[in-house]
């Protein structure tokens, strides 16, 4: 008689596990983003990758003042990771996102919004086009950069042209494809 409740517990556990598996598939966005950063209604979230790296700045002459110097953005340089922490690619100048499978996309900034966290680089919506082999990134049409931390140009001025600063940053990149 005591085995019946145990059997019932196993059945309940199987149903719970099966219900949890029903959520596999396309990732679900977890952040609220400003309206101007939302992709078109004809796009669906395909993948979320986390980035960890640096935003690179260079000390250059200001365009609006003779003799003055300022930090100018050069490029990002980051490793990309899936939700389990496995490296899946890299992000670099262009801006490009390149998967370890050889697929690569080039982004163009469409919209931007201030990050809700002070000292974090802005959130972005970018259009994307494939510039590499077919693969996990090749069908991406839009990218959101959200959940940023760090990465802003140094607060202190620069004094020698050509000097570079690598400012650590993290972000999440939401990749969208046509539905």
Z-matrix of the N, CA and C atoms (Angstrom, degrees):
N
C 1 1.436
C 2 1.517 1 112.00
N 3 1.312 2 117.79 1 -32.56
C 4 1.453 3 120.05 2 -177.58
C 5 1.525 4 111.68 3 -72.95
N 6 1.323 5 119.78 4 -15.78
C 7 1.455 6 122.45 5 -178.85
C 8 1.523 7 112.37 6 -75.21
N 9 1.303 8 118.87 7 -24.95
C 10 1.468 9 121.70 8 -178.28
C 11 1.519 10 112.19 9 -61.78
N 12 1.354 11 120.53 10 -48.04
C 13 1.468 12 119.06 11 178.37
C 14 1.529 13 112.21 12 -62.11
N 15 1.315 14 117.37 13 -36.45
C 16 1.459 15 120.33 14 178.00
C 17 1.519 16 110.64 15 -64.43
N 18 1.315 17 117.53 16 -42.43
C 19 1.462 18 121.47 17 177.67
C 20 1.519 19 109.99 18 -63.12
N 21 1.323 20 116.44 19 -40.47
C 22 1.470 21 120.00 20 177.50
C 23 1.520 22 111.39 21 -63.06
N 24 1.318 23 116.86 22 -36.70
C 25 1.468 24 120.85 23 178.29
C 26 1.524 25 110.86 24 -65.03
N 27 1.344 26 115.26 25 -40.16
C 28 1.468 27 118.74 26 178.44
C 29 1.518 28 110.88 27 -64.57
N 30 1.306 29 117.23 28 -41.08
C 31 1.465 30 121.01 29 178.96
C 32 1.524 31 110.12 30 -63.56
N 33 1.329 32 117.44 31 -43.13
C 34 1.470 33 121.11 32 178.16
C 35 1.525 34 110.21 33 -62.08
N 36 1.326 35 117.42 34 -41.51
C 37 1.456 36 121.55 35 178.93
C 38 1.525 37 111.19 36 -62.58
N 39 1.335 38 116.86 37 -41.90
C 40 1.467 39 120.66 38 178.65
C 41 1.522 40 110.58 39 -61.75
N 42 1.338 41 117.52 40 -42.71
C 43 1.465 42 120.42 41 178.70
C 44 1.524 43 111.30 42 -65.29
N 45 1.332 44 117.15 43 -39.35
C 46 1.468 45 119.90 44 177.69
C 47 1.519 46 111.18 45 -62.99
N 48 1.332 47 116.31 46 -45.12
C 49 1.464 48 119.76 47 179.61
C 50 1.515 49 111.11 48 -65.05
N 51 1.308 50 118.20 49 -40.67
C 52 1.461 51 121.44 50 178.82
C 53 1.514 52 110.21 51 -64.60
N 54 1.311 53 117.46 52 -39.50
C 55 1.471 54 120.75 53 178.14
C 56 1.517 55 111.16 54 -64.27
N 57 1.332 56 117.33 55 -38.05
C 58 1.458 57 120.70 56 177.71
C 59 1.513 58 111.80 57 -65.52
N 60 1.327 59 117.83 58 -34.72
C 61 1.457 60 121.57 59 178.89
C 62 1.516 61 112.14 60 -68.70
N 63 1.318 62 117.73 61 -21.87
C 64 1.462 63 120.90 62 -178.97
C 65 1.523 64 111.24 63 -66.00
N 66 1.333 65 117.74 64 -16.61
C 67 1.459 66 120.34 65 -178.83
C 68 1.522 67 113.20 66 -88.53
N 69 1.330 68 118.58 67 -3.02
C 70 1.446 69 120.13 68 178.60
C 71 1.516 70 109.45 69 -69.63
N 72 1.320 71 117.25 70 158.73
C 73 1.459 72 121.50 71 -178.01
C 74 1.505 73 108.59 72 126.23
N 75 1.318 74 116.70 73 -140.20
C 76 1.461 75 120.98 74 -178.45
C 77 1.519 76 109.91 75 -64.41
N 78 1.319 77 117.14 76 137.54
C 79 1.462 78 120.33 77 177.98
C 80 1.521 79 110.37 78 -66.06
N 81 1.309 80 115.47 79 154.07
C 82 1.456 81 120.32 80 178.67
C 83 1.530 82 109.51 81 -107.85
N 84 1.332 83 118.09 82 135.60
C 85 1.461 84 119.38 83 178.81
C 86 1.524 85 110.34 84 -64.38
N 87 1.313 86 116.01 85 144.71
C 88 1.450 87 120.31 86 -178.19
C 89 1.521 88 112.72 87 -114.90
N 90 1.310 89 118.32 88 -5.78
C 91 1.460 90 121.40 89 -176.74
C 92 1.518 91 111.60 90 -114.83
N 93 1.321 92 114.72 91 150.97
C 94 1.453 93 119.98 92 170.83
C 95 1.532 94 106.48 93 -88.40
N 96 1.315 95 116.88 94 126.58
C 97 1.456 96 120.52 95 179.38
C 98 1.521 97 109.01 96 -115.55
N 99 1.327 98 117.13 97 153.03
C 100 1.463 99 119.83 98 177.02
C 101 1.531 100 110.84 99 -58.84
N 102 1.317 101 115.69 100 150.33
C 103 1.468 102 120.90 101 -178.02
C 104 1.523 103 113.00 102 -54.23
N 105 1.347 104 117.50 103 -38.11
C 106 1.468 105 119.31 104 -177.08
C 107 1.528 106 113.15 105 -69.23
N 108 1.336 107 117.34 106 -10.10
C 109 1.465 108 120.81 107 179.28
C 110 1.524 109 112.70 108 -102.96
N 111 1.314 110 117.02 109 5.15
C 112 1.464 111 119.63 110 -179.78
C 113 1.522 112 110.27 111 -81.33
N 114 1.340 113 116.70 112 139.01
C 115 1.467 114 119.81 113 178.48
C 116 1.533 115 109.96 114 -70.50
N 117 1.303 116 116.01 115 172.44
C 118 1.465 117 120.14 116 -179.34
C 119 1.533 118 110.17 117 -66.64
N 120 1.332 119 117.25 118 155.85
C 121 1.465 120 120.56 119 179.07
C 122 1.534 121 113.01 120 -61.35
N 123 1.307 122 117.78 121 -18.98
C 124 1.462 123 121.37 122 179.90
C 125 1.516 124 113.75 123 -85.35
N 126 1.336 125 116.84 124 6.35
C 127 1.461 126 120.81 125 -179.60
C 128 1.527 127 110.49 126 -114.65
N 129 1.323 128 115.45 127 152.55
C 130 1.465 129 121.94 128 178.67
C 131 1.525 130 109.24 129 -130.75
N 132 1.327 131 115.23 130 147.48
C 133 1.462 132 120.69 131 177.64
C 134 1.514 133 109.80 132 -65.11
N 135 1.328 134 116.23 133 126.65
C 136 1.466 135 121.09 134 -178.40
C 137 1.521 136 112.34 135 -110.05
N 138 1.338 137 116.76 136 -32.08
C 139 1.464 138 118.97 137 -172.46
C 140 1.517 139 109.07 138 -163.00
N 141 1.327 140 115.84 139 146.11
C 142 1.467 141 122.26 140 172.71
C 143 1.518 142 107.06 141 -121.43
N 144 1.334 143 116.19 142 127.69
C 145 1.463 144 120.39 143 174.62
C 146 1.518 145 108.63 144 -124.47
N 147 1.307 146 115.43 145 144.91
C 148 1.457 147 122.02 146 176.37
C 149 1.512 148 108.72 147 -97.68
N 150 1.319 149 115.44 148 143.82
C 151 1.461 150 120.67 149 178.58
C 152 1.516 151 109.93 150 -117.77
N 153 1.336 152 114.93 151 141.77
C 154 1.457 153 121.35 152 173.66
C 155 1.514 154 106.60 153 -138.71
N 156 1.333 155 115.40 154 122.16
C 157 1.451 156 118.54 155 -178.47
C 158 1.507 157 111.60 156 -178.50
N 159 1.341 158 115.11 157 -137.79
C 160 1.463 159 120.92 158 -177.00
C 161 1.516 160 110.54 159 -140.89
N 162 1.320 161 114.68 160 148.93
C 163 1.453 162 122.62 161 167.57
C 164 1.536 163 103.93 162 -98.56
N 165 1.318 164 116.59 163 127.80
C 166 1.466 165 121.16 164 -175.00
C 167 1.521 166 109.37 165 -101.49
N 168 1.317 167 115.09 166 130.56
C 169 1.466 168 122.64 167 178.51
C 170 1.520 169 109.12 168 -122.85
N 171 1.339 170 115.40 169 153.39
C 172 1.459 171 120.82 170 177.42
C 173 1.516 172 109.00 171 -130.02
N 174 1.326 173 115.80 172 141.95
C 175 1.459 174 121.76 173 177.05
C 176 1.530 175 108.10 174 -76.76
N 177 1.333 176 115.67 175 119.06
C 178 1.467 177 121.55 176 -177.01
C 179 1.535 178 110.71 177 -136.44
N 180 1.317 179 114.34 178 162.00
C 181 1.465 180 119.73 179 176.24
C 182 1.524 181 109.45 180 -66.23
N 183 1.327 182 115.64 181 137.20
C 184 1.467 183 120.02 182 176.51
C 185 1.517 184 109.14 183 -70.18
N 186 1.310 185 115.60 184 142.85
C 187 1.469 186 120.23 185 -179.79
C 188 1.521 187 112.08 186 -76.61
N 189 1.333 188 117.17 187 -24.41
C 190 1.463 189 120.34 188 -174.78
C 191 1.530 190 114.32 189 -102.31
N 192 1.340 191 118.91 190 1.18
C 193 1.469 192 120.22 191 -179.68
C 194 1.530 193 109.42 192 -147.86
N 195 1.300 194 116.60 193 123.30
C 196 1.464 195 119.75 194 -178.90
C 197 1.523 196 111.18 195 -69.62
N 198 1.308 197 114.61 196 135.10
C 199 1.453 198 120.68 197 177.74
C 200 1.515 199 115.53 198 83.35
N 201 1.315 200 118.84 199 -16.91
C 202 1.469 201 120.83 200 -178.87
C 203 1.533 202 109.89 201 -85.30
N 204 1.324 203 115.18 202 150.45
C 205 1.462 204 121.48 203 179.46
C 206 1.529 205 109.52 204 -118.35
N 207 1.337 206 115.66 205 155.25
C 208 1.465 207 121.08 206 176.69
C 209 1.524 208 109.54 207 -152.60
N 210 1.339 209 115.36 208 162.88
C 211 1.450 210 120.71 209 175.40
C 212 1.514 211 108.58 210 -79.43
N 213 1.334 212 117.26 211 128.02
C 214 1.463 213 123.14 212 178.27
C 215 1.529 214 108.24 213 -118.28
N 216 1.337 215 115.97 214 135.85
C 217 1.458 216 120.72 215 179.26
C 218 1.521 217 109.98 216 -65.55
N 219 1.332 218 117.19 217 136.15
C 220 1.459 219 123.14 218 178.62
C 221 1.523 220 110.44 219 -109.52
N 222 1.333 221 116.89 220 -57.67
C 223 1.465 222 119.96 221 -175.16
C 224 1.525 223 110.74 222 -171.29
N 225 1.337 224 115.86 223 158.94
C 226 1.466 225 119.26 224 169.00
C 227 1.528 226 108.92 225 -89.05
N 228 1.296 227 115.69 226 158.89
C 229 1.462 228 121.32 227 172.64
C 230 1.525 229 106.39 228 -149.40
N 231 1.343 230 115.88 229 106.12
C 232 1.461 231 119.18 230 -174.50
C 233 1.521 232 111.65 231 -147.41
N 234 1.307 233 114.95 232 155.06
C 235 1.454 234 123.24 233 171.53
C 236 1.527 235 107.07 234 -92.79
N 237 1.334 236 116.88 235 145.95
C 238 1.460 237 122.56 236 179.75
C 239 1.524 238 109.52 237 -110.82
N 240 1.344 239 116.25 238 140.44
C 241 1.453 240 122.12 239 -175.94
C 242 1.522 241 111.01 240 -132.36
N 243 1.341 242 116.23 241 145.27
C 244 1.464 243 119.82 242 175.45
C 245 1.529 244 108.99 243 -82.70
N 246 1.328 245 116.63 244 -177.66
C 247 1.466 246 120.97 245 -175.26
C 248 1.534 247 113.23 246 -65.89
N 249 1.318 248 118.01 247 -19.27
C 250 1.466 249 120.01 248 177.81
C 251 1.529 250 112.01 249 -91.80
N 252 1.349 251 117.27 250 0.86
C 253 1.457 252 120.89 251 178.80
C 254 1.516 253 114.20 252 89.91
N 255 1.330 254 117.19 253 4.96
C 256 1.464 255 121.41 254 179.69
C 257 1.524 256 109.56 255 -80.81
N 258 1.323 257 118.07 256 132.69
C 259 1.459 258 122.35 257 177.77
C 260 1.522 259 108.97 258 -64.14
N 261 1.343 260 115.95 259 129.54
C 262 1.466 261 120.16 260 -178.90
C 263 1.525 262 112.54 261 -122.17
N 264 1.339 263 117.77 262 -6.22
C 265 1.459 264 118.58 263 -179.24
C 266 1.509 265 111.79 264 169.96
N 267 1.344 266 113.58 265 -162.58
C 268 1.462 267 119.71 266 -179.68
C 269 1.520 268 110.16 267 -145.34
N 270 1.335 269 115.04 268 160.33
C 271 1.463 270 123.70 269 -178.94
C 272 1.523 271 106.91 270 -127.06
N 273 1.333 272 116.21 271 131.83
C 274 1.460 273 119.09 272 -175.41
C 275 1.526 274 110.36 273 -153.86
N 276 1.336 275 116.77 274 -174.34
C 277 1.465 276 123.75 275 -174.67
C 278 1.517 277 112.23 276 -48.87
N 279 1.296 278 114.31 277 146.10
C 280 1.467 279 122.29 278 178.62
C 281 1.519 280 111.91 279 142.23
N 282 1.305 281 121.79 280 -59.95
C 283 1.459 282 127.79 281 -2.75
C 284 1.532 283 111.92 282 -79.89
N 285 1.331 284 114.74 283 139.97
C 286 1.464 285 122.70 284 177.40
C 287 1.522 286 109.67 285 -116.03
N 288 1.315 287 114.90 286 148.64
C 289 1.455 288 123.62 287 168.03
C 290 1.514 289 104.90 288 -123.23
N 291 1.327 290 116.77 289 121.95
C 292 1.457 291 121.26 290 -176.77
C 293 1.518 292 109.62 291 -122.42
N 294 1.328 293 115.50 292 123.60
C 295 1.457 294 121.53 293 178.75
C 296 1.521 295 109.45 294 -80.66
N 297 1.317 296 115.81 295 154.77
C 298 1.460 297 120.60 296 175.63
C 299 1.528 298 111.77 297 -64.88
N 300 1.359 299 117.54 298 -14.40
C 301 1.469 300 120.10 299 177.62
C 302 1.532 301 112.50 300 -86.37
N 303 1.348 302 118.19 301 2.17
C 304 1.461 303 122.28 302 177.26
C 305 1.517 304 114.75 303 97.30
N 306 1.335 305 118.07 304 -11.82
C 307 1.465 306 119.33 305 176.86
C 308 1.526 307 108.44 306 -74.10
N 309 1.330 308 115.12 307 147.62
C 310 1.463 309 120.02 308 -174.65
C 311 1.518 310 108.67 309 -148.48
N 312 1.341 311 116.02 310 141.81
C 313 1.460 312 121.35 311 176.70
C 314 1.520 313 109.67 312 -128.32
N 315 1.329 314 114.23 313 151.70
C 316 1.455 315 122.92 314 177.00
C 317 1.514 316 107.11 315 -114.37
N 318 1.321 317 117.34 316 131.04
C 319 1.456 318 121.90 317 -177.86
C 320 1.511 319 112.73 318 -107.33
N 321 1.333 320 114.65 319 151.55
C 322 1.468 321 123.11 320 174.11
C 323 1.526 322 107.24 321 -129.94
N 324 1.328 323 117.27 322 127.30
C 325 1.464 324 120.76 323 -178.29
C 326 1.525 325 109.61 324 -64.87
N 327 1.328 326 114.57 325 127.53
C 328 1.462 327 122.30 326 178.11
C 329 1.529 328 110.25 327 -104.68
N 330 1.335 329 116.58 328 -45.03
C 331 1.471 330 122.95 329 -179.56
C 332 1.520 331 109.36 330 -144.83
N 333 1.325 332 115.27 331 157.44
C 334 1.458 333 120.56 332 175.99
C 335 1.519 334 110.05 333 -141.82
N 336 1.328 335 115.71 334 158.01
C 337 1.463 336 122.59 335 176.49
C 338 1.521 337 107.79 336 -148.10
N 339 1.316 338 115.87 337 145.17
C 340 1.457 339 119.34 338 177.24
C 341 1.523 340 109.76 339 -60.15
N 342 1.305 341 115.98 340 141.36
C 343 1.465 342 120.85 341 175.85
C 344 1.523 343 108.29 342 -68.76
N 345 1.317 344 118.24 343 144.67
C 346 1.460 345 120.25 344 178.72
C 347 1.528 346 113.17 345 -71.31
N 348 1.324 347 117.34 346 -14.22
C 349 1.455 348 122.51 347 -179.72
C 350 1.524 349 109.69 348 -101.54
N 351 1.332 350 118.47 349 125.47
C 352 1.465 351 120.25 350 177.33
C 353 1.531 352 110.99 351 -59.13
N 354 1.326 353 116.67 352 142.74
C 355 1.457 354 121.48 353 178.44
C 356 1.518 355 114.39 354 80.38
N 357 1.332 356 117.13 355 9.52
C 358 1.462 357 120.83 356 179.58
C 359 1.529 358 109.54 357 -109.73
N 360 1.325 359 116.19 358 144.66
C 361 1.461 360 120.79 359 177.58
C 362 1.527 361 109.63 360 -63.73
N 363 1.340 362 117.05 361 155.84
C 364 1.466 363 120.48 362 -176.25
C 365 1.525 364 113.01 363 -62.02
N 366 1.313 365 114.26 364 157.50
C 367 1.462 366 121.74 365 170.28
C 368 1.512 367 106.47 366 -83.43
N 369 1.336 368 117.03 367 147.05
C 370 1.465 369 121.70 368 -175.30
C 371 1.526 370 112.15 369 -134.62
N 372 1.328 371 114.43 370 156.07
C 373 1.458 372 122.65 371 163.77
C 374 1.513 373 104.91 372 -120.16
N 375 1.325 374 116.49 373 125.70
C 376 1.456 375 122.03 374 -179.26
C 377 1.523 376 109.83 375 -122.84
N 378 1.325 377 116.00 376 145.74
C 379 1.460 378 119.75 377 168.19
C 380 1.519 379 105.56 378 -85.33
N 381 1.321 380 115.99 379 151.88
C 382 1.461 381 119.82 380 -177.27
C 383 1.518 382 110.30 381 -134.00
N 384 1.331 383 113.96 382 146.82
C 385 1.463 384 118.93 383 172.89
C 386 1.520 385 108.12 384 -136.75
N 387 1.324 386 114.45 385 145.24
C 388 1.452 387 120.82 386 -178.99
C 389 1.527 388 109.61 387 -72.81
N 390 1.328 389 116.08 388 132.62
C 391 1.467 390 121.50 389 177.79
C 392 1.530 391 110.49 390 -132.23
N 393 1.330 392 115.57 391 22.68
C 394 1.459 393 120.34 392 -178.42
C 395 1.507 394 111.18 393 -143.88
N 396 1.288 395 115.13 394 -161.06
C 397 1.470 396 122.55 395 -179.39
C 398 1.523 397 110.83 396 -69.28
N 399 1.323 398 116.18 397 163.91
C 400 1.462 399 120.57 398 172.95
C 401 1.519 400 108.25 399 -67.19
N 402 1.337 401 115.20 400 143.07
C 403 1.451 402 120.20 401 179.15
C 404 1.505 403 111.17 402 169.65
N 405 1.307 404 116.41 403 -158.92
C 406 1.464 405 121.60 404 -172.58
C 407 1.527 406 114.37 405 -64.88
N 408 1.332 407 118.75 406 -24.30
C 409 1.466 408 120.81 407 179.92
C 410 1.533 409 112.71 408 -101.60
N 411 1.315 410 119.35 409 -11.60
C 412 1.467 411 121.73 410 -168.18
C 413 1.522 412 115.27 411 -66.59
N 414 1.317 413 119.02 412 -21.95
C 415 1.471 414 121.41 413 -179.24
C 416 1.526 415 112.54 414 -96.84
N 417 1.338 416 117.94 415 1.56
C 418 1.465 417 122.01 416 -178.06
C 419 1.530 418 109.85 417 -67.36
N 420 1.346 419 115.62 418 131.69
C 421 1.467 420 121.44 419 -179.20
C 422 1.526 421 112.62 420 -114.10
N 423 1.332 422 117.67 421 -23.88
C 424 1.469 423 122.62 422 177.41
C 425 1.516 424 109.39 423 -144.21
N 426 1.328 425 114.83 424 153.15
C 427 1.461 426 121.54 425 178.81
C 428 1.519 427 108.04 426 -135.24
N 429 1.329 428 116.09 427 134.58
C 430 1.462 429 121.11 428 169.52
C 431 1.526 430 107.77 429 -106.94
N 432 1.330 431 115.77 430 132.77
C 433 1.469 432 119.40 431 169.83
C 434 1.515 433 105.50 432 -104.35
N 435 1.330 434 116.62 433 116.02
C 436 1.461 435 122.13 434 -176.85
C 437 1.518 436 109.67 435 -136.32
N 438 1.331 437 116.09 436 177.94
C 439 1.465 438 122.76 437 176.92
C 440 1.523 439 111.60 438 52.17
N 441 1.311 440 116.15 439 42.93
C 442 1.461 441 120.80 440 -177.72
C 443 1.527 442 111.51 441 -78.98
N 444 1.310 443 115.02 442 148.85
C 445 1.458 444 122.76 443 174.46
C 446 1.517 445 107.23 444 -141.68
N 447 1.326 446 116.71 445 129.51
C 448 1.457 447 121.39 446 179.39
C 449 1.518 448 112.32 447 71.51
N 450 1.329 449 115.46 448 -164.14
C 451 1.450 450 121.63 449 174.61
C 452 1.513 451 117.33 450 90.11
N 453 1.332 452 118.80 451 -7.03
C 454 1.467 453 119.06 452 -178.93
C 455 1.530 454 110.33 453 -77.65
N 456 1.319 455 115.11 454 155.04
C 457 1.465 456 120.66 455 179.71
C 458 1.531 457 110.15 456 -56.08
N 459 1.317 458 117.05 457 149.00
C 460 1.466 459 119.49 458 178.23
C 461 1.525 460 111.41 459 -53.58
N 462 1.326 461 116.15 460 139.86
C 463 1.466 462 121.54 461 -179.37
C 464 1.522 463 111.16 462 -71.47
N 465 1.317 464 116.50 463 -28.16
C 466 1.459 465 119.79 464 178.55
C 467 1.525 466 108.33 465 -80.39
N 468 1.285 467 116.72 466 144.81
C 469 1.456 468 120.95 467 178.01
C 470 1.518 469 111.06 468 -66.94
N 471 1.320 470 114.72 469 170.73
C 472 1.456 471 118.61 470 177.99
C 473 1.532 472 108.52 471 -112.80
N 474 1.320 473 116.22 472 154.16
C 475 1.458 474 119.37 473 -174.09
C 476 1.525 475 114.13 474 -123.19
N 477 1.330 476 118.38 475 -7.60
C 478 1.457 477 120.22 476 -179.25
C 479 1.518 478 109.90 477 -135.04
N 480 1.333 479 115.98 478 115.28
C 481 1.462 480 120.98 479 179.71
C 482 1.518 481 110.26 480 -56.83
N 483 1.337 482 115.59 481 140.10
C 484 1.455 483 121.30 482 179.33
C 485 1.514 484 114.36 483 94.21
N 486 1.333 485 117.36 484 -15.65
C 487 1.458 486 120.81 485 177.57
C 488 1.524 487 109.36 486 -67.40
N 489 1.326 488 117.18 487 138.10
C 490 1.465 489 120.46 488 178.03
C 491 1.520 490 110.73 489 -110.61
N 492 1.340 491 113.68 490 150.98
C 493 1.462 492 121.50 491 174.10
C 494 1.524 493 107.66 492 -128.46
N 495 1.324 494 115.46 493 131.88
C 496 1.469 495 121.53 494 177.16
C 497 1.521 496 106.68 495 -108.31
N 498 1.331 497 115.73 496 112.04
C 499 1.461 498 120.62 497 -175.81
C 500 1.535 499 108.98 498 -104.88
N 501 1.330 500 117.38 499 117.82
C 502 1.461 501 120.38 500 -179.05
C 503 1.532 502 112.06 501 -58.08
N 504 1.340 503 115.53 502 143.59
C 505 1.469 504 120.79 503 175.61
C 506 1.517 505 110.06 504 -151.09
N 507 1.311 506 114.37 505 159.73
C 508 1.461 507 122.36 506 169.73
C 509 1.522 508 107.13 507 -133.74
N 510 1.318 509 115.37 508 155.16
C 511 1.465 510 121.31 509 178.41
C 512 1.512 511 108.93 510 -162.33
N 513 1.325 512 114.31 511 164.47
C 514 1.450 513 120.48 512 169.17
C 515 1.517 514 106.94 513 -112.20
N 516 1.318 515 115.41 514 136.96
C 517 1.471 516 121.75 515 175.83
C 518 1.516 517 108.15 516 -112.68
N 519 1.319 518 115.66 517 119.91
C 520 1.466 519 122.17 518 177.17
C 521 1.516 520 107.07 519 -97.86
N 522 1.321 521 116.58 520 118.45
C 523 1.460 522 122.46 521 -179.67
C 524 1.524 523 109.53 522 -98.39
N 525 1.325 524 115.66 523 128.42
C 526 1.469 525 122.58 524 -179.31
C 527 1.523 526 109.78 525 -114.74
N 528 1.321 527 115.31 526 147.04
C 529 1.463 528 122.32 527 176.22
C 530 1.527 529 108.77 528 -128.90
N 531 1.327 530 116.62 529 167.32
C 532 1.457 531 120.86 530 176.25
C 533 1.520 532 108.52 531 -65.31
N 534 1.345 533 115.97 532 137.31
C 535 1.482 534 120.74 533 179.57
C 536 1.510 535 110.81 534 -63.96
